[in-house]
Amino acid sequence: MWLIFALLISLAFSQEVLKLGAAVSFTGKYAKEGELLRRGYELWKETVNRRGGIKIGDKRYKVEIIYYDDQSDPKTTAKLVEKLITQDGVRFILGPYGSAQVFAAAGIVEKHKALMVQGGGASSKIYKQGYKYIFGVFNTAPDYGKNLIDLAVSLKPKPKTVAIIYEKDIFSEDAARGALERAKEKGLKVVLFESYPKGAQDLSSLMIKIRAKNPDIVIGAGHFRDSVLVVKQLKQFKINPKFVGLTVGPPVPAFVKALGKDAEYIFGPVQWSKAFNYKDPLFGDTKGYVEAYRKKYGEDPEYHSAGGTAAALALQIALERAGTLDVEKVRKELLKMKVETFYGVIGFDETGKIVTKPMAVVQIQNGRPVTVYPFKEAEPVYPKPPWE
Amino acid sequence: MGILPQLILESLLLGTFYAFMSLGFSLMWGVLNIINLAYGTYIILGAYTAYTLYTGLGVDPLLSIPFSFLLGLSFGVLLQRVLIDRVMRLEPFMVLILTFGLDVFLSNLLNLIFRADIRSIDVPYAERSFVIGPVIVTEVKVLVFFLSLLLTGAVYVLLQKTWTGRSIRAVALDREGAQIVGISPGKVFAVTSGLGTGIAFSSGNLYGVLQGFTPFDGGMLTVKAFLVSIVGGLGRVESALAGGLFLGFLEVFTAFYLGEGWKFFASLLVMFLFLLIRPRGLLGGKYYGEV
């Protein structure tokens, strides 16, 4: 009864409709991530509309999102975003999933001076083009390495030496350099900083080197398969650092599945975790968001969905503060923004990259990734016990 | 001292595997006088055979070596009879094109069946190792080392002591002469091709245990086999051993002192140098038959 009443009221106020658009992967290799991202957008949309829509100036707008399937192909993303802007008349774009897709969309959005807020791409390349109309809520690659070091130096007894190995590709190298930079800042001794070629399947030479240096920390930056390989070979060569951090892998269930008991106590960064504890203007706090998500989808949210919701939320706040649908003014509000949300504090630098939010670090404990930093679901286990 | 014993051990273990892996390539080159560009993909085919047997039926990849060998043998004989024989007598260039096409076909076929994901054969003993003084020894590598040595030895005995081996060497040395004494080159070609392909397939089992693989890793392995044959020379089983060990040492030491990224570059550079300075290789006789 109350619901219907509320609905009637909201309908009465929401004459106007604000159309947003998103090209998201429903098919192809990112179909799963695309669906999670869409869920994030949808949860935001429903919550906002239930509250009577977005208040811009003295009008209330009901939100509608036009979705297209980019089939996980960046070229298609670009075409669809162009279609959204030129044919559907959308000025505000919610981002696609995947760094390549975001990158492709960004060029189009910039060309048409529309505005995109995205929670689907973490490559720092997106922010190095001098684009003015692209904002992103994902931490970029260097933060993946930095946060691992931040956590490591906060532990007792404090580690002194670190070895960093990385796959020779842009993302992994960025992440490794982030770790290197932070390690030097924190006074750690970097005993090894070395790359291996893409697709390498035997890291024996690197392992011999690491074994000879016997570092307290080992950081591995690479893709999922590399992470599994690094763990296997560390064990094979009986290398027992106190801290093993891998930029990609640990948060994904497949990591534990691939490594079993050997995955225990390994650290890995994540964009967001439900263990975060922040206040939020729309959902109350992080817990409120998690509950709303669980109620709608029957499972806990993870960072793909949270990134989507956060991107949309940032856009909403900027629209409300600007009080107009003028792209330039909304953009200025995004640049000025520093607001606490369920996702963390959202604020951007002049390139549109988020700079105010930490990443979380998880550790595998009893076959499950638990958040240990900066919010604690559990105490981090350190130093890591030797391999069995 | 310090790290040196470790590096030497790694080089020896890896080099012996390379020697066995390249033996089939060198044999086909020496006897049939063809360069088989699909050779690396034969190895990968072997690795996928072992993978399928292991994940499907739980057969240990080291125990399924005979099966891989027989599969490779039949595949090689069939291929020789149906395809290669037809173009071998024409320009040598034709064989290159044929085997190149075969390589593309086979790797894409594997990609269709198994997808491009990296596969690995995760045997339970894969991560075991033991320490002797300053040196750490991984058990799998030692197993692969002994098997490679054993199988290389077997090929040596086959070529030296059996009638089949002698006729292979005879054909390699002098096709017409062999015909005069009643050896049919056609049969010898089929047997050699089968033997070579069988070696490739069975080394695939070992390769799959050592590291992960994808359908498109064949090209790189062909280059390695090529390099072993160039450096060692095409002469004998011993030359493959010399070439394999050389590559093993080169890869391990370059990777350690210059970095993983330099490994492949250094190998290719050395290959060019050999072709320039000593094209017959370290122990280069002419063909398998030459004494």
Interface residues (C-beta under 8 A of the other chain):
Chain A: K168 E194 S195 Y196 P197 G199 A200 Q201 D202 L203 S204 S205 L206 I208 K209 R211 A212 R225 L229 K232 K235 Q236 F237 K238 D262
Chain B: G2 I3 Q6 L7 E10 I118 S120 A126 E127 R128 S129 V131 I136 T138 L210 Q211 G212 F213 T214 V252 A255 F256 G259 E260 G261 K263 F264
